[in-house]
Amino acid sequence: MDDMATQVLPDVETRPEGTDSTGTDEPKMFHYVKKNRIAESAVLGNMVQALCGETFPVTRSPKPGSPVCPDCKKIFDGLRPGGDD
């Protein structure tokens, strides 16, 4: 896990996580999920729920320039920095 890139976002408790796998095992886009659920999902395989409502297990970390779900981005951009919701 040490080679995984970590992306720290404002105190909104979310970050993009991959889903929507393609045939090449690369996600088509990344979604924002609550960051306190990421490690648990990655280790235990639990499902997480993205801001847009999609559920999936965390399997990938985003790389710079990765496509982000437009619905998640719209919701994330509307959140107040430092909010707990």
Sine and cosine of phi, psi and omega as CSV:
sin_phi,cos_phi,sin_psi,cos_psi,sin_omega,cos_omega
0.00,0.00,-0.24,0.97,-0.06,-1.00
-0.91,0.42,-0.42,0.91,-0.03,-1.00
-1.00,0.03,0.03,1.00,0.01,-1.00
-0.98,0.19,0.71,-0.70,0.03,-1.00
-0.96,0.27,0.69,-0.73,0.05,-1.00
-0.94,-0.35,0.74,-0.68,0.00,-1.00
-0.89,-0.45,0.91,-0.41,-0.02,-1.00
-1.00,-0.07,0.82,-0.57,0.01,-1.00
-0.96,-0.27,0.18,-0.98,0.07,-1.00
-0.80,0.60,0.19,-0.98,-0.12,-0.99
-0.91,0.42,0.65,0.76,-0.06,-1.00
-1.00,-0.07,-0.11,0.99,0.04,-1.00
0.92,0.39,0.54,0.84,0.08,-1.00
-0.68,-0.74,0.33,-0.94,0.16,-0.99
-0.33,-0.94,0.37,-0.93,-0.05,-1.00
-0.95,0.32,0.64,-0.77,0.09,-1.00
-0.70,-0.71,0.54,-0.84,-0.13,-0.99
-0.99,0.16,0.52,-0.86,0.13,-0.99
-0.37,-0.93,-0.21,-0.98,0.02,-1.00
0.84,0.55,0.86,0.51,-0.05,-1.00
-0.88,0.48,0.53,-0.85,0.11,-0.99
-0.96,-0.27,0.05,-1.00,0.00,-1.00
-0.89,0.46,-0.34,0.94,-0.01,-1.00
-1.00,-0.03,0.15,0.99,-0.01,-1.00
0.93,0.37,0.23,0.97,0.09,-1.00
-0.98,-0.18,0.71,-0.70,0.03,-1.00
-0.91,0.41,0.55,-0.83,0.05,-1.00
-0.96,0.28,-0.56,0.83,0.02,-1.00
-0.41,-0.91,0.25,-0.97,0.02,-1.00
-0.93,-0.36,0.50,-0.87,-0.02,-1.00
-0.89,-0.46,0.41,-0.91,0.11,-0.99
-1.00,0.03,0.76,-0.65,0.06,-1.00
-0.73,-0.69,0.30,-0.95,0.04,-1.00
-0.91,0.42,0.79,-0.61,-0.13,-0.99
-0.92,0.39,-0.39,0.92,0.03,-1.00
-0.95,0.31,-0.18,0.98,0.03,-1.00
-0.99,-0.13,-0.22,0.98,-0.13,-0.99
-0.91,0.42,-0.80,0.60,-0.04,-1.00
-0.89,0.46,-0.69,0.73,0.01,-1.00
-0.85,0.52,-0.70,0.72,0.01,-1.00
-0.92,0.39,-0.67,0.74,-0.02,-1.00
-0.90,0.44,-0.61,0.79,-0.04,-1.00
-0.99,0.12,-0.74,0.68,-0.11,-0.99
-1.00,-0.10,-0.23,0.97,-0.02,-1.00
0.99,0.16,0.22,0.98,0.03,-1.00
-0.90,0.43,0.46,-0.89,0.05,-1.00
-0.98,0.20,0.56,-0.83,0.11,-0.99
-0.88,-0.47,0.38,-0.93,0.05,-1.00
-0.91,-0.41,0.81,-0.58,0.03,-1.00
-0.97,0.25,0.26,-0.97,0.04,-1.00
-0.84,0.54,-0.53,0.85,-0.03,-1.00
-0.98,0.19,-0.15,0.99,0.02,-1.00
0.96,-0.27,-0.22,0.98,0.02,-1.00
-0.93,0.38,0.63,-0.78,0.05,-1.00
-0.89,-0.45,0.60,-0.80,-0.05,-1.00
-0.16,-0.99,0.33,-0.94,0.13,-0.99
-0.99,0.10,0.55,-0.84,0.03,-1.00
-0.96,0.27,0.84,-0.54,0.01,-1.00
-0.76,-0.65,-0.28,0.96,-0.07,-1.00
-0.66,-0.75,0.43,-0.90,0.16,-0.99
-0.95,-0.32,0.57,-0.82,-0.02,-1.00
-0.95,0.31,0.51,-0.86,0.13,-0.99
-0.96,-0.30,0.43,-0.90,0.04,-1.00
-0.80,0.60,0.72,-0.70,0.01,-1.00
1.00,0.05,0.00,1.00,0.03,-1.00
-0.91,0.42,0.58,-0.82,0.02,-1.00
-0.93,0.36,0.66,-0.75,-0.01,-1.00
-0.92,-0.39,0.64,-0.77,0.04,-1.00
-0.81,0.59,0.82,-0.57,-0.03,-1.00
-0.89,0.45,-0.55,0.83,0.02,-1.00
-0.93,0.37,-0.69,0.72,0.04,-1.00
-0.88,0.47,-0.70,0.72,-0.03,-1.00
-0.88,0.48,-0.69,0.73,0.01,-1.00
-0.88,0.48,-0.70,0.72,0.01,-1.00
-0.92,0.39,-0.72,0.70,-0.01,-1.00
-0.86,0.51,-0.70,0.71,-0.01,-1.00
-0.90,0.44,-0.40,0.92,0.01,-1.00
-1.00,0.03,-0.14,0.99,0.00,-1.00
-0.98,0.22,0.53,-0.85,0.06,-1.00
-0.98,0.22,0.72,-0.70,0.10,-0.99
-0.86,0.52,0.71,-0.70,0.02,-1.00
1.00,0.07,0.02,1.00,0.00,-1.00
-0.96,0.28,0.49,-0.87,-0.01,-1.00
-0.99,-0.12,-0.07,1.00,-0.07,-1.00
-1.00,-0.01,0.00,0.00,0.00,0.00
